[in-house]
Each structure stands twice: as C-alpha cells, then as structure tokens.
Amino acid sequence: MRRIFITMLISTMVLLFLPLYGFAQSGTQTGGEDNLKPNIVFDMIVKDKFSFQTIAGILYSPVYKRSSRPEINYVMTDLRFIWGLNPEFTVKKLNLEGNIDFILELTHSFIFEGAGSVVSGVTCLFRYNFPFSTDSIFPYIQAGGGVIYNDAYKDRSQILIGNNIEYNPQISIGVRYLFEKNWSMDFEAMFHHLSNGGSDERNTSVNAIGALIGITRYF
C-alpha cells in the first residue's frame, strides 16, 4: 500500500511541475518577460478579491521509517478563505509575474491509523500564484502554519505528540485547472508537520506527505 501511495505521489508531483516547466520553456522561446500575459484565472485573482476553496486528501507518516516514529496516517479536509493581496508581484530574476494570496484555513483530519482519532485547528498560509501560458492551468506554491487540537497526546505509548495543542507548519505545491468560469479543480502535494516545539518531553513529531484534490469558487 505504501509503495503504491509513494508512486502515486511522485506521479502527482511530476504533473504539478510540468506546467512550470512548460511556462519556462514558453518564456524562453518567445522572448521572456514581454510575453508573460495573465490568463483567465489570473484575471480573477486580483487585489481585494476573494475565493473559497475546499480540499481533501490522505497524508502518510513517517516520510521514512524509523523505530522512534510510529505511523500516524490521516484523512485531511480543509476549508480555505483566500484573499488576493497583490495582483502583480514580480520575481524579476525568474521573469515571473504572479501574485500573493493570504489564506485562512480551517482544517480537520480523521486519523485512521495510529494513536488518536482527530486533528483540528486553524492555519494561516501565504500562496504565490505563478502565471502560465494557457487559459486553464495555474500553478502555485504555498506555506504557513498554525495551531491544532488533537487527542493523540492521550495515548502515553507514543512519543510523537505530547500536548493537546500543537503547531502545524506545512508547505504545498499545487495546480488549479479552470473548468468553468469562476470554478477550478485543484491538485496539491503537501508536506505536513506536527510538533509542540519542545514544550513537552514527547515531541518526536509527525512528518507526513500526501496528495489532495479540491475545488475553488472565485467571487
């Protein structure tokens, strides 16, 4: 099962990076910065505009097997409120003209293997949206963190999680596919960390990777 999941995750990450590769090739072949034009999705993600995303997937830990890191695997569901901060954020060295989003995320996970049963909390994220040369595909990268409540800490046989309140720094790469005006399908590969920052002696922590799929509504 783990081998199948890792194969699927690698395939997902390749698919996520293909648009970035195609974008770079397009920019190189057609003259670079002068040909980087916003697409339909980019036109919708502008300053002071909002979107709403719901996304879910499966995360597996540990990333690599160690005796001190027993498995905690969970199904994650996220509700994200997204605010477009800047319509023309430019990374000049890479000839990229994208924008930054601020995201407030409500997250809830069901643990299906390992200690505990729930992980729930609030996360703040910043997302960089890359421009792309088609009217339907829009890649992004995001990172952030927040606080979560869990019940795994009650299980004294595990040393991963020591407190009921923990931190959840994370990073994701994703692609949005615009299938209809104001709607997109979203695909992400995520690295997710759970830790109490050393405030409890049980803090071996959780390092999980996974793939998620969701949908976004633009307003």
C-alpha positions in Angstrom: 0.0 0.0 0.0 2.8 2.4 0.9 4.7 1.7 -2.3 1.5 2.4 -4.3 0.9 5.6 -2.5 4.5 6.8 -3.0 4.3 6.0 -6.7 1.1 8.0 -6.9 2.6 10.9 -5.0 5.7 11.0 -7.3 3.4 11.0 -10.3 1.3 13.8 -8.9 4.4 15.9 -8.2 5.6 15.4 -11.8 2.3 16.5 -13.1 2.4 19.6 -10.8 5.8 20.6 -12.1 5.0 20.1 -15.8 3.2 23.4 -16.1 6.1 25.3 -14.5 8.5 23.6 -17.0 6.1 24.4 -19.9 5.9 28.0 -18.6 9.7 28.3 -18.5 10.0 26.9 -22.0 7.4 29.2 -23.3 9.1 32.2 -21.8 12.5 31.2 -23.2 11.2 30.5 -26.7 9.0 33.6 -27.2 11.2 36.3 -25.7 10.8 36.0 -22.0 9.1 38.8 -19.9 7.3 40.6 -22.7 5.3 37.5 -23.5 4.2 36.7 -19.9 0.5 37.6 -20.0 -2.1 36.9 -17.3 -4.6 34.2 -18.1 -8.3 33.9 -17.2 -7.6 32.6 -13.7 -5.0 35.3 -13.1 -7.6 38.0 -14.0 -9.9 36.6 -11.3 -7.2 36.7 -8.6 -6.6 40.4 -8.1 -6.3 42.7 -5.1 -9.2 42.7 -2.6 -10.9 39.8 -4.4 -11.9 36.7 -2.6 -12.1 33.0 -3.3 -13.2 29.9 -1.3 -11.5 26.6 -1.6 -12.4 23.2 -0.1 -9.8 20.4 -0.5 -9.2 16.9 1.0 -6.7 14.1 0.8 -4.7 11.4 2.6 -1.4 12.0 4.4 1.0 9.3 5.5 3.8 9.4 8.1 6.6 8.9 8.7 8.2 10.1 5.5 10.9 7.5 6.1 10.5 4.6 8.5 12.2 4.7 11.9 11.5 2.8 15.1 11.1 6.0 17.0 8.4 7.2 14.6 5.3 5.0 14.5 2.8 5.6 11.8 0.1 8.2 12.1 -1.9 8.4 8.9 -4.9 10.6 8.4 -7.5 12.0 6.0 -7.3 15.8 5.9 -10.1 18.1 5.0 -9.5 21.9 4.7 -11.8 24.9 4.1 -9.8 27.9 2.9 -10.8 31.6 2.7 -8.5 33.3 0.2 -7.8 37.0 -0.2 -5.8 38.2 -3.1 -3.2 40.7 -1.8 -1.2 41.8 -4.8 -2.1 41.3 -8.5 1.4 42.0 -9.9 4.1 40.6 -7.5 7.2 40.2 -9.7 10.2 37.9 -9.3 12.5 39.7 -11.8 15.3 37.1 -11.7 13.0 34.4 -12.9 10.8 36.6 -15.1 7.8 35.6 -13.1 4.8 38.0 -12.6 2.4 36.4 -10.3 0.5 37.4 -7.1 0.3 36.7 -3.4 -2.7 35.4 -1.6 -3.4 35.3 2.2 -5.3 32.2 3.2 -7.2 31.5 6.4 -7.6 27.7 6.7 -9.9 25.6 8.9 -8.5 22.1 9.0 -9.9 18.8 10.3 -8.3 15.4 10.0 -9.5 11.9 10.8 -6.7 9.6 12.0 -7.3 6.1 10.5 -4.0 4.5 11.6 -2.0 5.2 14.7 -2.7 7.0 18.0 -5.7 9.3 18.4 -8.7 10.0 16.1 -8.8 13.7 15.3 -6.6 16.7 14.4 -8.3 20.0 14.1 -7.3 23.7 14.0 -6.6 27.0 12.2 -3.8 27.7 9.8 -2.6 30.9 8.1 -0.9 30.5 4.7 0.7 32.6 2.0 0.4 31.5 -1.6 2.4 32.6 -4.6 0.5 32.1 -7.9 2.6 31.6 -11.0 1.4 32.9 -14.3 1.1 30.4 -17.1 0.7 30.4 -20.9 -2.7 28.8 -21.1 -6.2 29.9 -20.1 -7.0 27.0 -17.9 -3.9 25.9 -15.8 -2.5 27.9 -12.9 0.3 26.5 -10.6 1.1 27.8 -7.2 3.2 27.2 -4.1 2.2 28.0 -0.5 3.5 27.7 3.0 2.4 28.6 6.5 1.5 27.3 9.9 -1.0 27.4 12.8 -2.3 25.6 15.9 -4.2 22.4 16.1 -6.0 20.4 18.7 -5.5 16.6 18.8 -6.4 13.7 21.0 -3.3 11.5 20.2 -1.5 13.0 23.1 -3.7 11.0 25.5 -2.0 7.8 24.2 1.0 7.5 26.5 2.5 4.7 24.5 3.5 7.1 21.7 6.2 9.7 21.8 5.3 11.7 18.7 2.7 14.1 20.2 2.9 15.3 23.8 0.3 18.1 24.0 -3.3 18.6 23.1 -2.3 21.8 21.3 0.5 21.5 18.7 1.9 23.5 15.8 1.4 22.5 12.1 3.9 24.1 9.7 3.4 23.0 6.2 4.3 23.5 2.5 2.4 22.6 -0.7 2.7 22.8 -4.4 -0.4 22.8 -6.5 -2.1 23.3 -9.8 -5.6 24.7 -10.5 -7.5 23.7 -13.6 -10.2 26.1 -14.6 -13.1 24.0 -15.9 -15.8 26.7 -15.9 -16.0 30.5 -15.3 -15.3 31.2 -11.6 -14.6 27.5 -10.8 -11.4 25.4 -10.7 -10.3 21.9 -9.8 -7.3 21.9 -7.5 -4.5 19.4 -7.0 -1.8 19.6 -4.3 1.2 17.7 -3.0 1.8 18.5 0.7 4.4 18.1 3.4 2.8 18.5 6.9 4.5 18.7 10.3 3.0 18.4 13.7 5.1 19.4 16.8 4.9 21.2 20.1 8.2 22.9 19.8 9.8 21.1 22.7 7.2 22.2 25.3 6.7 18.5 26.2 9.2 15.7 26.5 7.1 13.8 23.9 8.0 15.7 20.8 9.4 13.3 18.2 6.8 14.9 16.0 4.9 13.8 12.9 6.3 14.4 9.3 3.7 13.5 6.8 3.3 13.7 3.0 0.2 13.4 0.9 -1.8 14.4 -2.1 -5.1 16.4 -2.0 -7.8 17.3 -4.5 -10.3 20.1 -4.2 -12.4 22.8 -5.8 -12.3 26.6 -5.7 -15.1 29.2 -6.2 -13.9 32.7 -7.3 -16.0 35.8 -6.4 
